[in-house]
């Protein structure tokens, strides 16, 4: 009976050591996951910030475009300088819209 008690104590000690090692592994894994999640959140925030900035640039370009189009309407039809400004602003707006679309895709990827 004493030998059985010793065997049970030895088994309990092995189980205790195994549980402690497993607990330490879980703590390490949790720490790694926390770091991963924190970095993912930082990337998501950076992408959201970039997206907002791109949207603001597009909004500003649209506003400027509307202003220039208004000025153009007031001028004679032969005003090539304003027509060139409108074309340049239109290109800026299209580029900004493309950048916004790309940033939205990056944001979706970052949050996936």
N, C-alpha and C positions, 0 to 999 in steps of 0.2 A: 504494500500500500504506500510505503514511503517512496519507493521507486516510481510508482505511478504519479505521486504528487510532484516529484522532481521533474518527471517527463512533462507533466502539464505545465509546470512553471517555465520550463525551457521553451515549450511550444508558445506559451503566452509571451515570453520575452522576444521570440522571433517575430510573432505577430505584431507586437508593439513596435519593434524596430522597422518592420515592413510598413506599418501604418505611418510612422514618422517620416520615413524616406518618401513615401507616396505624398504625404502632406507637403513636404518640402518641394517635391516636383510640381505639385499643383500650384504652390505659391509662385514658383519660378515661371510657370506657364501663364498664370494670371498676370504677373508683372509684364511679361512679353506682350500679352494681349492688350493690356492697358496702354502700353507704349504704342502699339500698332493702331489702336483706336484713336488715341490722341493725335497721332500723325495724320490719320485719315481725316479727322475733324479739322485739323489745320489746313490740309489740302482742300477740303470742301469749302472752308471759309475763304481761302485765297481765291478759289475759282469763283465763288459767289461775288467777291469784291471786284474781280476782273470783269465779270459779267455785268455788274451794276455800272462800272465805269464805261464799258462799251455801250451800254444802253443810253447812258447820259451823253456820250459823244454822238450817237445816232440822233438823239433828240435835239441836241444843239445844231447838228448839221441840217436836220429837217427844218428847224426854225429859221436858220440862216437861208436855206433854200427858199422857203416861203417868202422871206423878206426880199431876196433878190428877184424872185419871180414877180413880186409886186412892183418892184422898181422897173423891171423889164417891161411890164405891161404899160407903165407910164411913159416909157421912152418910145422913140420911133422904132419901126420894125427893123431898121438897118443897124441897130446897135450891136455890133459884133462883140464888143468887149463884155457886155453883160451876158450875152449868149454863151460866151466862153466860161464866164463865172458859173453860170447855171450848170453847164456841162461838167465842170470840175466838181461842183458841189454834189451833183447827182452821182458822180463816180465815188465821192467820199461817202455818201449815204449808202450806196450799194456795198462798198467795202466794209463800212461799219455794220451793216446788216449781216454780211457774211461772217464777220468776226464775232458778232453776237451769237449767231447760230453755232459757230464752232465752240464758243465758250459754254453755251448751253449744253452741248454734247460732252464737253470736258467735265462740266459740273455733274451731269448724269453719271458719267463714268466714275467720278470721284466719290459719288454717294452710293454707288452700287455695291 
